[in-house]
Amino acid sequence: AYGIALSNNTVFYSNDLDPALLNDYYVNIGGNSQVQYAYKMPLAFSKNGNQIQMKIKEAEQAPINIIETDINTVNGPIHVVDNLLLPKGFKLK
């Protein structure tokens, strides 16, 4: 069986930004029972008190803070962060 991977929901409000829900969340799953097309959430979420934090998984950067949440747009909510998200190995000159 072959086919395109089936997509999961990728619109998350602040109440969804929970490490228990999203750190192992599949953004898409294999189409027609094929798990090789599965793609896990590339971001890791955490909480520091009431502050929601996130980082790119396996990046050396410390988690950044989400400072404003749930700004509604036509394409879904926007969340404002206080820093850039830099992937592993990315260097700025």
GROMACS elastic network, one bead per residue, 0.5 to 0.9 nm:
[ bonds ]
;  ai    aj funct       b0    kb
    1    31     6  0.83974   500
    1    32     6  0.58120   500
    1    33     6  0.73857   500
    1    34     6  0.74776   500
    2    31     6  0.69864   500
    2    32     6  0.61965   500
    2    33     6  0.84285   500
    2    34     6  0.73098   500
    3     6     6  0.87388   500
    3    30     6  0.79773   500
    3    31     6  0.51320   500
    3    32     6  0.60455   500
    3    33     6  0.89946   500
    3    34     6  0.81198   500
    4    30     6  0.72478   500
    4    31     6  0.51955   500
    4    32     6  0.80168   500
    4    37     6  0.78846   500
    5    28     6  0.60985   500
    5    29     6  0.54625   500
    5    32     6  0.78710   500
    5    34     6  0.79974   500
    5    35     6  0.85746   500
    5    37     6  0.58063   500
    5    38     6  0.69814   500
    5    39     6  0.89863   500
    6    27     6  0.89055   500
    6    28     6  0.55102   500
    6    29     6  0.53137   500
    6    30     6  0.61277   500
    6    31     6  0.52886   500
    6    32     6  0.85338   500
    6    37     6  0.89022   500
    6    38     6  0.86525   500
    7    10     6  0.83506   500
    7    26     6  0.85396   500
    7    27     6  0.62867   500
    7    29     6  0.63837   500
    7    30     6  0.87284   500
    7    31     6  0.89172   500
    8    26     6  0.70484   500
    8    27     6  0.53470   500
    8    28     6  0.52480   500
    8    29     6  0.73997   500
    9    12     6  0.78872   500
    9    27     6  0.70772   500
    9    28     6  0.84884   500
   10    27     6  0.66647   500
   11    75     6  0.82918   500
   11    76     6  0.58870   500
   11    77     6  0.70032   500
   12    15     6  0.78119   500
   12    16     6  0.55148   500
   12    17     6  0.67796   500
   12    70     6  0.86398   500
   12    76     6  0.78198   500
   12    77     6  0.70168   500
   12    78     6  0.89556   500
   13    16     6  0.53714   500
   13    17     6  0.68428   500
   13    69     6  0.74621   500
   13    70     6  0.57416   500
   13    76     6  0.84149   500
   13    77     6  0.63177   500
   13    78     6  0.84069   500
   13    79     6  0.84437   500
   14    17     6  0.52171   500
   14    18     6  0.81291   500
   14    52     6  0.83106   500
   14    69     6  0.60032   500
   14    70     6  0.62454   500
   14    77     6  0.88280   500
   14    79     6  0.80833   500
   15    18     6  0.69166   500
   16    19     6  0.88225   500
   16    21     6  0.70973   500
   16    22     6  0.76491   500
   17    20     6  0.88081   500
   17    21     6  0.73999   500
   17    22     6  0.67075   500
   17    45     6  0.66949   500
   17    46     6  0.83480   500
   17    52     6  0.74071   500
   17    53     6  0.88709   500
   17    54     6  0.89537   500
   18    21     6  0.53385   500
   18    22     6  0.60853   500
   18    23     6  0.79454   500
   18    45     6  0.64749   500
   18    46     6  0.70356   500
   18    47     6  0.79282   500
   18    52     6  0.81714   500
   19    22     6  0.53676   500
   19    23     6  0.52247   500
   19    24     6  0.83264   500
   19    44     6  0.70531   500
   19    46     6  0.55323   500
   19    47     6  0.78446   500
   20    23     6  0.64166   500
   20    24     6  0.78490   500
   20    45     6  0.87039   500
   21    24     6  0.71464   500
   21    25     6  0.66526   500
   22    26     6  0.82156   500
   22    41     6  0.69145   500
   22    43     6  0.83106   500
   22    44     6  0.75799   500
   22    45     6  0.72147   500
   23    26     6  0.89390   500
   23    40     6  0.82560   500
   23    41     6  0.64566   500
   23    42     6  0.82262   500
   23    43     6  0.69860   500
   23    44     6  0.53290   500
   23    45     6  0.63760   500
   23    46     6  0.89021   500
   24    40     6  0.64139   500
   24    41     6  0.65152   500
   24    44     6  0.86777   500
   25    28     6  0.87558   500
   25    39     6  0.86921   500
   25    40     6  0.57427   500
   25    41     6  0.54875   500
   26    29     6  0.62595   500
   26    38     6  0.67407   500
   26    39     6  0.56293   500
   26    41     6  0.58145   500
   27    38     6  0.76659   500
   27    39     6  0.56507   500
   27    40     6  0.55408   500
   27    41     6  0.57022   500
   27    42     6  0.88093   500
   28    31     6  0.87893   500
   28    37     6  0.76348   500
   28    38     6  0.54870   500
   28    39     6  0.53982   500
   28    40     6  0.72307   500
   28    41     6  0.89022   500
   29    33     6  0.85034   500
   29    34     6  0.79149   500
   29    35     6  0.64305   500
   29    36     6  0.84369   500
   29    37     6  0.63058   500
   29    39     6  0.65696   500
   29    40     6  0.85439   500
   30    33     6  0.57764   500
   30    36     6  0.62941   500
   30    38     6  0.50047   500
   30    39     6  0.84655   500
   31    34     6  0.55704   500
   31    35     6  0.75573   500
   31    37     6  0.72920   500
   31    38     6  0.85443   500
   32    35     6  0.87451   500
   34    37     6  0.64382   500
   34    38     6  0.79143   500
   35    38     6  0.52388   500
   35    39     6  0.89585   500
   36    39     6  0.84837   500
   39    42     6  0.83274   500
   40    43     6  0.88327   500
   41    44     6  0.76582   500
   41    57     6  0.87232   500
   42    55     6  0.87830   500
   42    56     6  0.61006   500
   42    57     6  0.58851   500
   43    54     6  0.66383   500
   43    55     6  0.56618   500
   43    57     6  0.53550   500
   44    53     6  0.83787   500
   44    54     6  0.54951   500
   44    55     6  0.53737   500
   44    56     6  0.60008   500
   44    57     6  0.54840   500
   44    58     6  0.88972   500
   44    63     6  0.85444   500
   45    52     6  0.72504   500
   45    53     6  0.56971   500
   45    55     6  0.66997   500
   45    56     6  0.88496   500
   45    63     6  0.82440   500
   46    51     6  0.85076   500
   46    52     6  0.60806   500
   46    53     6  0.50652   500
   46    54     6  0.60562   500
   46    55     6  0.86240   500
   46    63     6  0.79943   500
   47    50     6  0.65109   500
   47    51     6  0.55664   500
   47    53     6  0.56265   500
   47    54     6  0.84213   500
   48    51     6  0.50917   500
   48    52     6  0.65431   500
   48    53     6  0.71462   500
   49    52     6  0.81039   500
   51    65     6  0.68281   500
   51    66     6  0.72399   500
   51    67     6  0.79642   500
   52    64     6  0.85474   500
   52    65     6  0.60664   500
   52    66     6  0.56784   500
   52    67     6  0.80800   500
   53    63     6  0.57121   500
   53    64     6  0.53349   500
   53    66     6  0.57938   500
   53    67     6  0.89950   500
   53    81     6  0.87376   500
   54    57     6  0.89696   500
   54    62     6  0.86898   500
   54    63     6  0.50934   500
   54    64     6  0.54877   500
   54    65     6  0.66461   500
   54    66     6  0.74361   500
   54    81     6  0.89232   500
   54    85     6  0.86650   500
   55    58     6  0.85329   500
   55    59     6  0.72978   500
   55    61     6  0.72157   500
   55    62     6  0.70115   500
   55    64     6  0.62926   500
   55    85     6  0.65301   500
   55    86     6  0.82467   500
   55    87     6  0.87475   500
   56    59     6  0.55696   500
   56    60     6  0.86935   500
   56    61     6  0.80609   500
   56    63     6  0.82098   500
   56    85     6  0.67443   500
   56    86     6  0.71718   500
   56    87     6  0.61217   500
   56    88     6  0.78927   500
   57    60     6  0.87452   500
   57    87     6  0.81559   500
   57    88     6  0.83479   500
   58    61     6  0.87521   500
   58    87     6  0.80479   500
   58    88     6  0.64761   500
   59    62     6  0.81539   500
   59    86     6  0.72275   500
   59    87     6  0.54660   500
   59    89     6  0.75937   500
   60    86     6  0.86253   500
   60    87     6  0.80895   500
   60    88     6  0.62538   500
   60    89     6  0.82274   500
   61    64     6  0.84149   500
   61    85     6  0.79435   500
   61    86     6  0.69807   500
   61    87     6  0.81101   500
   61    88     6  0.80051   500
   63    85     6  0.86641   500
   64    81     6  0.67860   500
   64    82     6  0.64049   500
   64    83     6  0.60839   500
   64    84     6  0.78992   500
   64    85     6  0.76436   500
   65    80     6  0.85883   500
   65    81     6  0.56703   500
   65    82     6  0.57446   500
   65    83     6  0.75958   500
   66    69     6  0.69896   500
   66    79     6  0.65745   500
   66    80     6  0.57117   500
   66    82     6  0.65254   500
   66    83     6  0.89822   500
   67    79     6  0.76147   500
   67    80     6  0.56926   500
   67    81     6  0.54964   500
   67    82     6  0.64082   500
   68    71     6  0.77607   500
   68    78     6  0.85270   500
   68    79     6  0.57178   500
   68    81     6  0.71395   500
   69    77     6  0.76662   500
   69    78     6  0.66130   500
   69    80     6  0.63768   500
   69    81     6  0.89161   500
   70    73     6  0.89808   500
   70    76     6  0.85400   500
   70    78     6  0.57918   500
   70    79     6  0.59769   500
   70    80     6  0.89035   500
   71    76     6  0.82471   500
   71    77     6  0.51195   500
   71    79     6  0.65400   500
   71    80     6  0.85878   500
   72    75     6  0.81593   500
   72    76     6  0.59688   500
   72    78     6  0.64816   500
   73    76     6  0.51601   500
   73    77     6  0.57093   500
   73    78     6  0.71216   500
   74    77     6  0.81538   500
   75    78     6  0.88342   500
   81    84     6  0.76497   500
   81    85     6  0.89263   500
   86    89     6  0.83110   500
   86    90     6  0.62269   500
   86    91     6  0.84521   500
   87    90     6  0.56596   500
   88    91     6  0.89041   500
